[in-house]
């Protein structure tokens, strides 16, 4: 199986005329489109710098959201003007790959933030406002001492612990002898 190519002799200038049907890749842009993309990228970089350095917004969270918004717009500008991504390039597959990647990144980031928030909430009960203790005395703020806790040595500062009702029936822990 061999294919034959019909080559036309080069004209006097030495260049072959190319048939446009052989080109299946996307348009690589013009100088005008590159300049447009460059100017937009510079503007979309300068405005967030001005917003941050000029302290335009009182709340830092508002400033962060504005900067993130400009970053998202700049990503789109780079993809359109420099990477030439559109629905026509590569039969639309590059846009589908971008959408798929975006969905995966959103799922991974939101899932990670959700897991970290719930781990922080569920694993750090001492950091909650209603159970914080006084660092100087070692006591924990909370309800008054439970009757089951009376008479237990070495349990100073444990008055606020809940669920310790059965502790009165436990044997006393032996104390280790002091080293000479």
C-alpha positions as CSV (number, residue, x, y, z in Angstrom):
1,X,0.0,0.0,0.0
2,X,1.7,3.1,-1.1
3,X,0.3,6.5,-1.7
4,X,1.6,8.7,-4.4
5,X,1.9,12.4,-4.1
6,X,1.7,14.6,-7.1
7,X,4.2,17.3,-6.6
8,X,4.1,20.4,-8.8
9,X,7.4,21.9,-9.8
10,X,8.3,25.0,-7.8
11,X,7.7,28.3,-9.5
12,X,10.6,30.6,-10.2
13,X,10.5,32.0,-6.6
14,X,11.3,28.5,-5.3
15,X,8.1,28.2,-3.1
16,X,5.4,25.6,-3.5
17,X,1.7,26.6,-3.5
18,X,0.0,24.7,-0.7
19,X,-3.5,23.5,-1.0
20,X,-5.6,24.7,2.0
21,X,-7.3,21.3,2.2
22,X,-4.1,19.8,3.6
23,X,-4.1,22.1,6.7
24,X,-6.2,20.7,9.5
25,X,-4.8,22.7,12.4
26,X,-6.3,25.8,13.9
27,X,-5.4,29.4,12.9
28,X,-2.2,30.5,14.6
29,X,-3.3,34.1,14.9
30,X,-2.1,37.3,13.5
31,X,0.1,40.1,14.9
32,X,-3.1,42.1,15.6
33,X,-4.6,39.2,17.7
34,X,-1.3,38.8,19.6
35,X,-1.1,42.5,20.3
36,X,-4.8,42.5,21.5
37,X,-4.1,39.6,23.8
38,X,-0.9,41.2,25.1
39,X,-2.7,44.6,25.8
40,X,-5.5,42.8,27.6
41,X,-3.1,40.7,29.7
42,X,-1.2,43.8,30.8
43,X,-4.4,45.6,31.7
44,X,-5.7,42.6,33.5
45,X,-2.5,42.4,35.5
46,X,-2.2,46.2,36.3
47,X,-5.8,46.6,37.6
48,X,-5.4,43.9,40.4
49,X,-2.0,45.5,41.4
50,X,-3.7,48.9,41.7
51,X,-6.6,47.4,43.7
52,X,-4.2,45.8,46.2
53,X,-1.6,48.5,46.5
54,X,-4.2,51.3,46.5
55,X,-6.3,49.5,49.1
56,X,-9.4,50.3,47.1
57,X,-11.7,48.0,49.2
58,X,-11.9,48.0,53.0
59,X,-12.4,44.3,53.4
60,X,-9.5,42.0,52.3
61,X,-12.0,39.3,51.3
62,X,-13.5,41.7,48.7
63,X,-10.1,42.5,47.4
64,X,-9.3,38.8,47.1
65,X,-12.5,38.1,45.2
66,X,-11.8,40.9,42.8
67,X,-8.2,39.7,42.2
68,X,-9.5,36.1,41.6
69,X,-12.1,37.5,39.2
70,X,-9.4,39.3,37.1
71,X,-7.3,36.1,37.2
72,X,-10.1,34.1,35.8
73,X,-10.6,36.6,33.0
74,X,-6.9,36.6,32.3
75,X,-6.9,32.8,32.0
76,X,-9.6,33.1,29.3
77,X,-7.7,35.8,27.5
78,X,-4.5,33.6,27.4
79,X,-6.4,30.6,26.2
80,X,-8.2,32.5,23.4
81,X,-5.4,34.9,22.2
82,X,-2.3,32.8,22.8
83,X,-3.3,29.2,22.9
84,X,-5.9,29.7,20.2
85,X,-8.5,27.6,21.9
86,X,-11.9,27.8,20.4
87,X,-14.7,25.4,19.3
88,X,-13.2,25.0,15.8
89,X,-9.7,24.0,16.8
90,X,-9.1,20.3,16.7
91,X,-12.8,19.6,16.1
92,X,-13.8,21.0,19.5
93,X,-11.8,18.4,21.4
94,X,-9.5,21.0,23.0
95,X,-12.6,22.8,24.5
96,X,-14.0,19.4,25.7
97,X,-10.7,18.6,27.4
98,X,-10.6,22.0,29.0
99,X,-14.2,21.6,30.4
100,X,-13.3,18.1,31.7
101,X,-10.2,19.4,33.4
102,X,-12.0,22.3,34.9
103,X,-14.7,20.0,36.3
104,X,-12.0,17.7,37.8
105,X,-10.1,20.7,39.4
106,X,-13.3,22.1,40.9
107,X,-14.3,18.7,42.3
108,X,-10.8,18.2,43.8
109,X,-10.5,21.7,45.3
110,X,-14.0,21.8,46.8
111,X,-13.7,18.3,48.1
112,X,-10.3,19.0,49.7
113,X,-11.6,22.2,51.3
114,X,-14.7,20.4,52.5
115,X,-12.7,17.6,54.1
116,X,-10.2,20.0,55.7
117,X,-13.0,22.1,57.2
118,X,-14.8,19.1,58.6
119,X,-11.5,17.6,60.0
120,X,-10.8,20.8,61.6
121,X,-14.3,21.1,63.1
122,X,-14.5,17.4,64.3
123,X,-10.9,16.8,65.4
124,X,-10.2,20.0,67.3
125,X,-12.8,20.1,70.1
126,X,-10.5,22.0,72.4
127,X,-10.5,24.9,70.0
128,X,-14.2,25.5,70.2
129,X,-15.2,28.6,72.1
130,X,-17.4,26.8,74.7
131,X,-14.7,24.4,75.9
132,X,-11.6,26.6,76.0
133,X,-9.6,26.5,79.2
134,X,-7.6,28.9,81.2
135,X,-3.9,28.4,80.4
136,X,-2.7,29.7,83.8
137,X,-4.9,27.4,86.0
138,X,-5.3,24.5,83.7
139,X,-9.1,24.5,84.3
140,X,-11.6,24.0,81.6
141,X,-14.6,26.2,81.5
142,X,-17.9,24.4,81.6
143,X,-20.5,22.9,84.0
144,X,-19.7,22.5,87.7
145,X,-17.7,19.5,88.9
146,X,-19.6,16.2,88.6
147,X,-20.1,14.1,91.8
148,X,-18.5,11.1,90.2
149,X,-15.2,13.0,89.9
150,X,-14.9,13.8,93.6
151,X,-12.0,12.0,95.4
152,X,-10.0,11.2,92.2
153,X,-6.3,12.2,92.5
154,X,-4.4,13.6,89.6
155,X,-7.6,14.7,87.8
156,X,-7.3,18.4,88.6
157,X,-8.8,20.6,85.8
158,X,-11.1,17.8,84.5
159,X,-14.3,19.2,86.0
160,X,-15.8,20.1,82.7
161,X,-15.4,16.7,81.1
162,X,-18.7,15.1,80.1
163,X,-19.4,11.4,79.9
164,X,-17.2,10.5,82.9
165,X,-20.0,9.2,85.2
166,X,-18.6,5.7,85.4
167,X,-15.1,6.9,86.6
168,X,-16.0,6.4,90.3
169,X,-15.9,2.6,89.9
170,X,-12.5,2.5,88.3
171,X,-9.4,1.5,90.4
172,X,-6.9,4.1,91.3
173,X,-3.8,4.3,89.0
174,X,-0.5,3.4,90.7
175,X,1.9,6.3,91.1
176,X,5.4,5.8,89.7
177,X,8.1,6.2,92.3
178,X,10.3,9.3,92.0
179,X,13.9,8.9,90.8
180,X,16.5,9.6,93.4
